[in-house]
Amino acid sequence: MSDPLGQPISDLIGHGIEISTRCQCARVVVFTPQVMINKLGPGVTLRIAGAKLRCKHCGERPALLVQRDWATSEGRDRRVNPPELPGWVRGLLG
């Protein structure tokens, strides 16, 4: 199986996934995949994002966490369930 950190973040668009950053000062910032691509450029991966991002408060490189958006879970309300996740993402979800 290919390295999940080397996969393009663009594969996550439309899947109800958020990418949150956490650092030493306990600051948490949540990005959608589209916002992360807009900020860091097309073709960005989780590895590249982890190397480029820095906390504005403490200056540390934050840890990245991939998780499902709270509003998307199977069988909830009458919303359409998101498409099937790529296989490499399943291992990253906590």
C-alpha positions in Angstrom: 0.0 0.0 0.0 1.3 3.5 -0.8 2.3 6.0 1.8 -0.8 7.9 3.0 1.2 11.0 3.9 2.4 11.2 0.3 -1.1 11.2 -1.3 -2.6 14.4 -2.7 -5.0 16.2 -0.3 -7.2 16.9 -3.4 -8.3 13.2 -3.1 -10.2 14.3 0.1 -12.4 16.9 -1.5 -16.1 16.0 -1.2 -15.6 13.3 1.4 -16.6 15.2 4.6 -13.0 15.3 5.9 -11.3 17.9 7.9 -7.5 18.4 8.5 -6.8 19.9 11.9 -3.5 21.1 13.3 -2.4 20.9 16.9 0.8 22.3 18.3 2.7 22.7 21.6 0.7 25.8 22.7 -2.5 23.8 22.3 -3.8 25.9 19.5 -6.1 24.0 17.1 -6.8 25.1 13.5 -9.2 23.2 11.3 -8.9 23.2 7.5 -11.0 21.7 4.8 -9.0 20.0 2.1 -9.9 22.8 -0.4 -8.7 25.5 2.0 -5.5 23.6 2.6 -5.0 23.4 -1.2 -5.7 27.1 -1.6 -3.2 27.9 1.1 -0.4 25.6 0.1 -1.0 25.0 -3.6 -2.2 22.2 -5.9 -0.6 18.8 -5.4 0.0 19.4 -1.7 0.2 16.2 0.4 0.0 15.8 4.2 3.8 15.4 4.4 4.3 18.7 2.5 1.6 20.5 4.6 3.3 19.2 7.8 6.6 20.6 6.6 5.3 24.0 5.5 2.9 24.9 8.3 4.0 26.8 11.4 1.9 28.0 14.4 1.6 31.8 14.4 1.7 31.9 18.2 4.5 29.5 19.3 6.4 29.0 16.0 6.3 25.2 16.3 5.4 22.9 13.4 1.9 21.5 14.3 0.9 17.8 14.1 -1.8 17.1 11.5 -4.9 15.1 12.2 -7.3 13.8 9.5 -10.8 13.3 10.8 -14.4 13.1 9.5 -16.4 16.3 9.5 -18.9 16.2 12.4 -21.8 16.8 10.0 -21.2 13.8 7.9 -21.9 10.4 9.4 -23.8 7.5 7.8 -27.6 7.5 8.1 -27.9 10.9 9.7 -30.8 13.1 8.9 -31.7 13.2 5.2 -28.3 14.3 3.9 -26.7 12.4 1.2 -23.8 10.2 2.5 -20.4 11.3 1.2 -18.7 9.1 -1.5 -16.5 6.2 -0.5 -13.2 7.3 1.0 -10.0 6.4 -0.8 -8.3 3.4 0.9 -5.3 5.3 2.1 -7.4 7.7 4.2 -9.0 4.9 6.3 -5.8 4.2 8.2 -5.4 7.9 9.1 -8.9 8.3 10.7 -8.9 7.9 14.4 
